[in-house]
Amino acid sequence: MAEHMSDSHFKTMSFMFRFRDFFLPRKNVLKEVNIKPGFRILDYGCGPGSYTVVASKLVGSTGKVYALDIHPLAIKRVKERAEKKRLSNIETIQSDCATGLEPDSIDVAFLYDVLHGLDQPEAVFAELHRVLKPDGTLSVNDHHYQPEQIISKITGGGLFVLANRGKKTCNFSKSKGVSQ
């Protein structure tokens, strides 16, 4: 991911997300991803955890949500939110790319409002391809890009194909016959 933002920028962004999440609940975005209890989710570039917390409730006690971010305050904030809400199925990962997760272990990976800030998107796409299950979903949205731009960026390297396009997300499947 890109070099992390300043602490003050992160705090400002987190504050603005509280208003966004109040007026535009993240659960409405996640409805397009068809998350089921027991799923293993990777929230790549989780920020303050808006999607992480909602996904945690959707996967339930038998599921797991991995919240990955480069910024130490993001990791701290997600841990605080999980503890406050007593969500024991959230695990944080501080990293700029590598997840440390097993291959083919993730049902859904979120890449929400992160694509525009990636320094090495190909490396991130390769890591997401590696950890997604063969029938897994990469769900992407980024308000900095039009959906056609997102589709082009994600499918351009040949690792992913468009599975469906919702109102808020573009969802991708792993390309068949491609291994990492």
C-alpha positions, -999 to +999 in steps of 0.1 A: +000+000+000+010+036-002+031+052+025+008+057+054-009+090+060-001+113+089-018+106+122-038+139+120-050+130+085-060+095+097-080+110+126-097+135+103-106+107+079-119+085+108-141+114+120-156+120+086-163+082+082-185+084+113-208+108+095-207+087+063-215+055+081-244+071+100-260+084+068-248+056+045-245+024+066-218+001+055-242-029+058-259-016+027-227-019+007-220-053+021-254-066+010-239-068-025-213-093-014-235-120-001-216-127+031-227-158+050-221-170+086-188-188+089-171-169+061-135-158+065-131-121+054-101-100+047-107-062+050-076-050+031-069-014+040-094-015+068-089+021+081-109+026+113-129-006+107-162+006+094-166-025+072-147-048+096-172-044+124-202-049+101-186-080+085-178-094+119-215-094+128-224-110+094-199-139+097-209-146+132-191-165+159-181-193+134-165-168+110-134-146+111-125-111+099-089-101+092-085-063+093-053-053+075-038-018+073-004-001+071-013+026+096-007+018+133-037+040+143-060+020+121-049-012+138-053+004+172-088+017+163-101-016+150-088-034+182-106-008+204-138-011+185-137-049+186-131-049+223-158-023+230-183-043+210-171-076+223-163-090+189-139-118+193-138-129+156-117-099+145-079-102+140-057-073+130-027-074+106-004-044+102+012-047+068+018-028+036+010-059+014+017-094+027-012-108+048+006-138+064-026-158+057-027-193+043-033-197+005-069-203-005-082-194+030-104-163+024-140-163+012-142-126+005-116-098+004-127-062+006-106-035-013-128-006-003-115+030-010-080+017-012-073+011-049-064+047-056-037+047-029-018+016-039+018+021-048+022-015-062-013-027-071+000-057-089+017-070-057-015-065-038-036-082-064-012-111-064-015-114-026-053-112-027-054-138-055-031-161-033-053-159-002-087-161-018-104-195-021-109-208-057-145-196-054-137-165-034-148-130-041-127-098-044-151-069-037-140-035-047-153+000-045-133+033-047-150+067-050-119+080-068-127+058-098-156+051-121-167+015-121-152+009-156-118+021-143-120-003-114-129-032-137-100-023-160-075-020-131-086-053-114-089-074-145-059-059-164-034-083-149-054-114-157-057-126-121-094-117-118-125-115-139-157-095-132-183-117-115-209-090-110-214-053-108-236-039-081-247-003-073-219+002-049-193-026-056-177-045-084-171-081-074-145-103-090-137-140-091-103-156-096-094-162-132-096-199-140-063-216-148-042-189-131-021-199-102+003-179-080 
